[in-house]
Amino acid sequence: MELDHPEVIAQVTAAFEAYEEALVANDVDRIVGFFAGDAIRFGLADQQSGRAEQERWRRAEPALPPGRRLKDTTIRGYGPDVAVVTTLFGYPGRDVLGRQSQTWARLPEGWRIVHAHVSEPGG
């Protein structure tokens, strides 16, 4: 298995950055479009199974607080079709950094998140 192939890293980096832009903009259609139809997502106090559940949840939730920042983002490729993204995230005025991990898979429609996990220390 080839690890961290430059093309995989570049493609997933672009997809992850586009996802983050959609997340910060609270563009629900774009956000859920980055997920595979059967993706699982575990949030801080929620979980969704599948794109339809995530879309319902996203539409009911408020937008993220302004000023989201990322720290220590790492993207690792595992062969030509799988990558894992991990990052820390925070907001102005908060000392706590949250944790976010995503497993991305190359599907016929492109790179999609198949599993995501968001947590905070002690949560």
Sequence and secondary structure as in RCSB ss.txt:
>XXXX:A:sequence
MELDHPEVIAQVTAAFEAYEEALVANDVDRIVGFFAGDAIRFGLADQQSGRAEQERWRRAEPALPPGRRLKDTTI
RGYGPDVAVVTTLFGYPGRDVLGRQSQTWARLPEGWRIVHAHVSEPGG
>XXXX:A:secstr
  BS HHHHHHHHHHHHHHHHHHHHT HHHHHHTEEEEEEEE SS EEESHHHHHHHHHHS    TT EEEEEEE
EEBSSSEEEEEEEEE TT    EEEEEEEEEETTEEEEEEEEEE TT 
